[in-house]
Amino acid sequence: MKGHEPKMPRMEDILNLPVQDPPCAEFSAAHIKWVKVEGGRQGGDDIALIPFARVDDFVKGESSNAECPASFRIESRRKRSEGSISKPRIDGYLEYTLYWCSYGPEDCRDSESVNGDGFNIKPASGKGSRPGRRHKMRGCLCHFTVKRLYTRPLLALIIYNQRKHVDKTGVPCHGILDTDALGTRAMYAPRISEDLRQKVMSMLYVGISLDNIIHHQMELVQGHGGPHNRDDFLTRNDVRNMERVVRNSSHELRADDECSVRMWVQRHQKLVFFFQDYSVSEPFILGIQTDWQLQQMLHYGHNGLVAFHSTFGLKKLKHPLSTLLVFDSSQNAIPVAWIITSSLVGQDIHKWIVLLCERIRTKDPRWRPNAFLVDDPSFDISSIRENFQCRVMLCIWHVRRAWMRSLLKNCYNVDVQREMFKHLGWALYSARSVPNALDTVEEFMQVFVDQCAFMDYFKRRWLPYIELWVNGMRSLPMAGSEPLAAIESYHLWLKTKLFNAQNVNFWSRVDWLVHTLTTEFHSLYCLYQYSLETGYFANLRDDSFSSNAWYQALHIPDINVILDEQNLRLAKVISQADRTLAYTIWNPGSEFSLCDCPWSRLGNLCKHVIKLAILCKNRQFARPLLAAQVYRQSLLTLLQNPPDDPVVLEHATLHATRLQQDIKDLEGLSNNGLLQPLPPDVNSQMTVLFQRLH
């Protein structure tokens, strides 16, 4: 009976509607349960609430309609500032955006012959002519409104005024349901997709010619049996338009750098996840992440590692650059976010890290990395752990690199270099095993007091911060050699691209850095990943991306390694290029190993050191990596300091059984003389820890 039909909600009830957040990356109207509203200006329209952060995902999903592919353009937009209304309506907005199918609302299907006779018809929307687009208009009435609610800024109210792609007669006007559109481009979306546009722009930025781009697209279309969507109709004119954008792009939008950056932020709001302008009391902070970077972070960061490469260009750039990195299957570092700040990045990390994590989990609420690596112990570790919901590890890549390069520069005796480097490593890692680690540092300075040049550098650059590092070693587990090599490789590549002679006049401008990162730099990474996935443009691939020492070490055969179990002070690795040549590695199996190969003698972490680290770890020939020892010791200290943090507790529980066996293995190695003796009460402590965690 009619009296038992469910009553339609009124507009004042909209805040009681459920907030819908489909788990897929992009979603459409088909994924949403719509409600019709009774009365009001939206009476009879379909409405739904979604997170405001997911509006773009909805627009993309709606544009991918299989029956009626489309592009939704912004027909009108209005904004209000917070506090501008004293008594806002229930559906009052901070932002109002009207999206309309690009095949409407004008209908120019029958106007070509009329225009040919000299008549001029103005588009019905009142927005004037749209050069190059009027002939595509087919009178489509499909449109919807998005309101960012004034009283609930995190929510968006979608009001679907017309969900069907029909003209004023109610007949489908484009797509496969339109019989007049069959065999024409009106079967497909009116414009190329954003993914193809980004790919073509990347090709143009790295110097691929228009002819090669068109030829490549034709190969793809032929490969899947002919055109299936608008992207398959990529024309020379499409590419020329994008080529013109690339050619006319400039970092200097204004002569004043600060004004130029503000203008860039206004034009590229989708790329900015955090912006804080200069002020008397607050530093400048700009956080950048492209859609491609977000996808890489979701893909490789989930159950993987996320690492911080901080304060790059501290001496040369106007403001230092920090990068968030993830690692692909070959352990190559991929930049997934850039942060530029006028202050020390660790001081203000709490301001932007929340928004970045919200951005990620809006796409995938289940996303969670295995660990977050920091290269500075002064960072706000609690904010990182709380927002990324994972363990935080300390990475010493730049400490190792800085010490090694200084030794090579200031100490000319190779034997002394080896001993000093070994002692530096022990001084750093002894924070876990020695009550007063600073005594070990003092002892190192006394033993090598005659090395004046290095000691002057060490006292000036590192001694004021050594206690900070010691405390960091005591409170955080250590990252191994694997990410060290990848981060160092990214660091070297960054220096090569940014710090060349032709850019020296631009280092003082932030707008140049932003422009370079988001165009040329970003395009090189996009094209490299695309080339790896598809095999195309292999001849143009920048192989320096895959040149990190860990990747190269995986391709060194075990038979090329000469390791004497009776003399673990050194080892040799036979060159793959020249088998008559062998490189010597001192202190093998440690992060503070030294090799005499040309790459290592430049202060870099080489593939031979990494290969020995892998082999020693797998065969237990030598002392385990210092990072592994410190990590085990940090878990043992849980016995004296039971964790309150559930993330730490969960991690400790998962590793308790494995660690108990590891301790027994270490004891066996110690008894065989391959390790320093372990404390006699370690096994008993581990047993108690195991019982408490379970």
N, C-alpha and C positions, 0 to 999 in steps of 0.2 A: 504494500500500500504506500501511497505517497507520503503519508504521515510518518512512516518508519524509515524513509530515506535519510542517509547521513546529511547533516546540515553543513553547508559550505561555511568555512571560517571567514570572518570579517577581517578587514585590513588591520584592525587593532590587535588581532590575534597572531600576527605574523611572527612575533618574537617567541611564540610558543612552538613554532614549527621546528622539527629536527634539523640540525645542521648536517648536510650530506657531504661526505668526503670520500668519493670512490677510490679504491686502492690503486687503480691503473694510473699510469703516467699522464695520459690524456684521456678525457672522457667527454661524452656528448649528452644530449637530452635523453637519449635512450637509457643512460645509466642512472637517471634521476627519477624519483617519484614526485610528480608534479601535483600541485594543489590549486584548485580554482578558487578565486576570491569573490566573495559576495559584496556587491556595492562598491562605492568609491571609484576613483579614476581608473583603477585596474580591474574593475568588476568584470568577471568572465575570463580574464587572462590567467595563464598558468604561471605560478610562482614557485620558487624554491630558495632555500638558504644554503650557501656554500661558503667555505673560508675565502676571504678576499684574496689571499695569496694564490688561489687556484683559478682565478678568473681566466688567465691566459691559457691554462690547460683546457678549460671548457671551450674557449673560442677556437683553439686548435682542433679539438675533438669535433666540434660542430662543422668545421671547414672540411673534415674528412668524411663527410656523409657519402656512403657508397652509391646511393641512388642519385643524389644531387650534390656532387662536389662543388664547393664554393669557397670564396674568400669573404670574410666579413670585415668591412671597413668601418671606421669610426665616423658616423654621420654627424654626431654632435657630442660635445663634452662640456660639462660645467663642474666647477669645484667651489667649495666653501672652506674657510678656515675654522678650526676648532674654536668654540666660544663665540662664534658670530651670531648664533641664535639662542635666545633665552629659553624659549619653549618649543623645542623641535617636535615635529610630527613623528608618529611611530615609524613611518617610512621616510622620514627626512634623511637627506644624504649629505655626506662630505664630498663625495664624488658621484657624478651622474654621467653615464656613458651610453649612447645609443649606437648599437651595432646593426648594420644593414647589409644584407647580401649584395655583393658587388654586381650582380646581374639586375639590380633594380635601384630605386623604384621607377626610374624612367623606362619607357618602352620604345626602343628605336628600331625594332625589327621591320617596321613598315615605312620607316622614314627615309631610307637610303634613296629610294626612287624620287621621293618628294624633294629631298635636299638636292638631288641631282638636277631638278628643274628650277632650282633657285630659291626654294623656301628655306627659312631658318627657324627651327623650332627650339625654343629654350627649354632645358630640362625642367621637369615639373617640381623638383625638390627645392628650387630656388637657390641652389648653390652655384649657379652658373655652369658653364661648360667644363667638362673634364677632358682635356686634350688627350687623344689617343684611346679614350675609353667609351665614348658615347656609343660607338657602333656595337659595343658588347652588351649594352643595356637591353634587357628583355622583360622589363616590368615586374620583376620578382618582388613580392611583398614580404618575404621572410625577414623578420627583424626582432630583436630583443633588447631590453634595457637592463643595465647593471647599475645598482645603487650601492655604494659603500655607505652603510648605515651610520647616521650621525651618532646615535646612542650606542652602537656596537661597531666600532671601526674595524674590528677584525673579521666582520661578516659582510658578505655581499648578498643582496637580494636580487635574484634574477627574475625579471618579468618578461615572459615570452609572449609577445603580442600576436605573432603569427609564426607558427612552427613549420608550416608547409611552404615549399618553394613553388608558389603558384602566382599567376598574374591576377588581375582584377576580375577575370571571368572564373577564377577558381581552377584553372587548368595548369598542370605542370609546365613551366616555361624554360627549363633547362635540365640537363642531366639525362639519364637513360629513359626516364618516364616521359620525356618530351619527344614525340615522334618527329617533330620538325628539326630537332637538334641532332638526330642520329647521323653519324658520319661527319659531323662538324665539331669545331672546338667547344661549342656550347655544351657538349657532353661532359666536359671536364671543368675544373676550376679555372677562373679567368686569369689567374696569375700563377707564376711558378711558386713552389713551396719555399718556406724559409730555410729548410735544410739544403735545398739545391742552391738557393741564393748564397748561403754561407759557403758552400763548397766552391762555387764559381768565384766568389770574391777571394777566397783563399788561394785559388789557382792564379788569379790575376796578381795578387800581392807578391807571390813568389816568382812571378815572371813567366808563367805559361801563356803562350800566345792564344789569340782568339781562335785561329784555325785549329789548333790542337785541342782546345776545349770543345769546340763543335764536333770534331772528329771523335773525341772520346765519348761524347753524349750519344752520337749516332751508333757507336759500337755497343753501348749499353742497351739502347732501344732494340737493335737487331738481336742482341743476346737473349732478350726475353720475349721475342716474337712480335715486335711491333708496338705502337703506342698504346699505353694503358691509362695515362693521366696527363695533366697539363705539363708536367716536367719533361715528358717525352717529346714535347713540341718546342723545346728550347731553340730560339732563333738567334741569328747573328745580332739582330737588333736588341734582344734581351741582354746579350753579353756586352754589346757596345754601350748600352746604358750603364751597366755596372762598371765597365772599363772607364767610363767618364767620371763616375763617382770616385773610383780609385785615383785617377789622375788628378782630380781637383781637390782631393782631401788634403788637409793641412793640419798640423798640430797647433798652429798659432791662430786661434780663433779671435783673439784680442792681443794687443801689444803687451798688456799687463798680464803676467802669468796667472795671478790669482783669479782675475776675471775670466781668463780663457778656460781655466779648469772648471769654474762654476758653470760656464756655458756648455762645456762638454757634458757635465753631469746632468744638466737639464735636457740635453738632446739624447742622452743614452741612459735613461733611468732604469731600463731593464737590465743593464749590465752592472748597476751599482747596488750592492746589498747593504752598504753603510756609507754615510757621508756626514762629516762634521767639519764645518768651515772654520777658518781662522777666527780666533777671538782673543781677548785679553786673558781670559781665564782657562780656555780650552785649546788643546792642540789641534792641528789639522789632521784629519783621518779620512782616507778614501779606500773603501773596500770594493774590489772589482771581481766579478765572476760572470763569464759568458754562459750561455745556455749549453754550449759544447763542453765547457769545463765542468758544469754541474753534472752533465751526463757521465763524464769520466770519473768524477768523484763518487757518484752513485754506484758505478760499475766496479771500479777497482778499490774504492775505499771500504766497501762493505766486506766485513770479515778480513780486511787487509790492514795495511799500515797507512797512517797519515802523518806526514812529517813537516816540521817547520824549518824553512831556510830563512833565517832572520837577518835583518840589518845589512843587506847588500848595498854597496856603494856609499858607505857611511862617510867616506872622505871625499868622494867625487860628486855624487848627486846632491841636489838641493835637499831632498829628504830621502832617507834610505828606503829600500824596497824589501819587503818580506813576502815570502811565497809559501803557500800550502801545497804540498806535493803528495801524490799517490804513486804507486809503482805497478807497472804492467807485468805481464807474465815473464818478461825478460829482465825484470828489475830496473827498467828505465824509469827515471823520475818524470812525471807529467805534472806541470803546474795547473792546479785547479782553482786557485784564488790568489789574487795579489792584494797586498795591503801596503799603502803608502802613508806614512805618518811623520809628523814633525817632532814627535817625542819618541822615547824608547818604546818599542812595540809592546813589550811586556807590561808596561804600566797601565795601558788602556785596553788590554785584550778583553776584559770583561764587557766592554761597551759593544763590541761588534761580534763577538763569538756567539752570543745568544741569537742574533738575527741570522747569522750564517747557518747555524744548526736548525733553526726553524725553517729556513729556505730548503734545506736538504730533506728534512723529515716531512715537510709538506708534500714532497714528491714520493717519499717512501718512509712511512712511519716505522718500519722495521729496520731501517738502515742503522748499522752500528759497526764501527771499526774494531779491529782486534787490539790495536794500540796506537797511541799518539806520541810521536817523537818530538822532543824539544831540544834545541841546541843551546839553550841558555837557562841555567838553573834559577834565574831571577823571575821567570815567568810566573803568572798566577796559576799555579798547578791545580788548585781546587776548582777554579772556573772551567778549566779545560776538562778535568775529570767529570765534573757535574754535567756539562753540556754535551760532551761527546760520549759519556757513559762508557768509558773504557779505561784501561790502565794507562798511565803516562810513563814514558821511558826517557832517559837522558841519552842524547846522542853527542859524541865528542868529535865529530868529523872535523870541525874547524879548529879545535884545540890541537888535535894531532897534526893537522896540516900546517898550522902556524908555527908550532914548535919545530917540526921537521924542516920547514923552509928556512927558519932562522938558524938552525944548526948548520945546514948546508951552506948558508951565506957567511956565517961568522966563525965557523970552526973548520979548519982545513985538514985536520988529521982524521982520516976515515975511521980508525979504531976508536978514537975518542968520541966521534959522532955516534957510533953504535952504542957505546957504553952509556953516554949521556941520554940517548933516546930511551934506552931500556930503563934507566933509573927514573926518568921523567914519568914513564908509564907506571912504574911501581909506586912512585910518590903519589900519583893521582889515585890509583886504585887501592892504596893501603888505607884509605879512609874507612874501609869496612873492617879491616883486621887489626889496625893499630889504634889504641885509645886516643893518642894525640897525633894525628896525621901531619900536623904542621911541623912536628919534630923531624919527620921524614923529609919534608921539603927543605928544612934548614940544613939537614945533613947533606942533601944533594948539593946545596949551594956551597957548603964548606969543602966537599970532596973535589968539586970542579971550579974552585975559586979562581984558578988561573985562566979560565976561559972568560976573560973580561968582557969581550964584545957581546957574547950571548947573555952573560949575567946582567949586564946593563939593560938589555932588552927585556929579560925575564923580570927583573925587579920593577921596571917602569910599566910594562904592559900587563903582567900577570900576577905579580905578588899582591897588589891591592885587592884582587878578586879571588885569590886562591882559597880563602876560607869559604867563600860562597860556593865554589865548586866542590870543595870537600863536603860541605853540608848537603849539596845536591847529590853527591855520590852516596851518601849515607841514607838519604830518604827516598831515592828513586832507583828502580832497576835500570840496567844499562842495555842499550841497543848494540847488536853485534855488528860485524863488518859488512854484512850485506847491504843495508841502507846507506852506510857510510860512503861506499863507492858510488852509488847512484846519485846521492846528494852532491858529492864532490864533482861528478860529471856535469850535473845541471849547473853548478856554480861556475865551472870553467866555460861552459857554453854561453851562459849569461854574460860573462866578461867579454867573450869574443864578439858577441853581437852588439852589446851596448857601448863598450869602452874601446871603440876603434877611433882612429884619428879623425875621420870625417864627422864624427858626432861631438867632438870636444866642445864646440860652441853651444851645444844644446843641453849639456849636463845640468846647468843651473835652472832649467825650466821643468816643472812638473808636467805641464801639458805635453811636452815632447815625450816624456817617459810613458805617460798614459797612452798617447797615440801609438807609439811604437809597440807597446805590449799588446794592445788590442787589435792591431792590424798585422804588421809583418811578423811579429813574434808569435802571435796566436795562430796565424795562417800556416806557419812552418810546422807547428805541432799538429794542426788539423790535417794537413796534407800528408804528413808522415804516418799518422795513424790510419788514414784512408788508404794509403799505399800498402801498408802492412796487411790490412784486412782484405783488399781486393787484388793486389798485385799490380795495379796500374801505376804508371809514372815511377817505376822502380829506378830508372836511370836518373831521375831528378831527386830521389830520396836523399836526405841529408843523413849519411851514415854516422855522423858524430853523435846522433841520438843513442845509437846502440853501442857506443864505444866505452861504456863504463866498465870498470875493472871486474865487477862481479860477472857480468855477461860474458866477457872474454875468458875469464877463468873457467867457466863451465865448458869451454871448448878445448881446454888443455888436457890431453890424455894422461891418465895416472902413470903410464910408463915413462912419461917425460920427467917425472919427479924422482930425484935421487935423495933419499932420506935414510940416514944411518940411525937406527934405533939406539945404538950405543953412544952416539954423539949428537945430542939434540940441540946443540948450540947453533948449528947451521944446517942448511939444506941447499940443494941445487935444482934448478928447473931448466931443462934443455929447450932451447929456442925452437919454435915450430918452423920458422922461416929458414934458419940455418942450424942444422943439427950438430955442427961442430962447435956451436957456441952454447955455453951454459951460464945462467945467472945465479949468483949466490944470495941466499936469504939468511940473515942472522936473526936469532931469536924467533924461529918459525912457530906458527900457531898462535901468536899474540897479535893484538891490534897495533902494537908498537914494534913490529918487525921492520927490518930495513933490507932493501934489495939494491943491487948495484946495476940494475938496468937503467937505460937512459931516462925512461919515464919517471921512475922512482927518484932518480937523482935530481929531478926538477921539483921535488917536494910533493909528488902525487902518490896516491894509493894505487899500486900497480897490480896487474892480474896475477903475478907470481906470488905476491904476499897473500892474496885472497885464495889462490889455489892451495897453498900450504895450510891456510886456516881451515879450508874445507877438508883436506886430507887428514890433518891432525885431529879434527873433531870427529870424523867418521871412524878412524882407526884407533883413536885414543893413544896415538903415539907419544904425544907431548902434553904439556900442561894445557888444560882447557883454556879457551879464551877468557881473558880477565873479566869480560862482561858477564860470562856465564858464572864465574865464581862469585862475583858480586851479587848477581841475581839470586843465586842459591842462598847466599848469606843474608840477603834482605828478607827472604821468606822465613829464614830461621829466626830472625828477630821478632817475627809475629808472636813467638812464644812469650816474649817479655812485653809486647805491645799488641794485644788483641785488637783487630781492626773493627772500627765502628762503621766504616764505609762498606755498604753491601757489595759494591763492585769489587773492591779489594778482597773481601771475604770470599766471594764467589770464585774469583780467580785463584786464590790460595787453595780453596777446596779442590778445584779441578786438577791442580798440580801436586797435591799432597802425596798421592800414591806414587806418581812418577819420581818425585824428588826423593822419596824414601829409598827407592831403588838406586837413584843416581848417587846418593850419599854412600851407599854400599859399594858402588862401582869406584867412586873416588877413593874410598878406603883401601880397596884392592890395589888400585894404582899406586897409592901412597906406600903400601907395604912392599911393592915391587921397586920402589925407589924412583918412580916416574913423577911423583908429586911431592911437594913439601908435606910433612906429616899433618894430618888433620887433628883437631882437638879431640881427645878421647871421649868427650861427652856428646859429640855431635849426633851419634846414632840414638842415644837416649833422649836427647832434646827433640830429634825428629819424630820419635815415637810418641812423645807427649804432645807435640804439635799436631800430629796426625789424629790423635784421639780427640783433641779439643776441637779441631775443625770439623770432625764428623760427629 
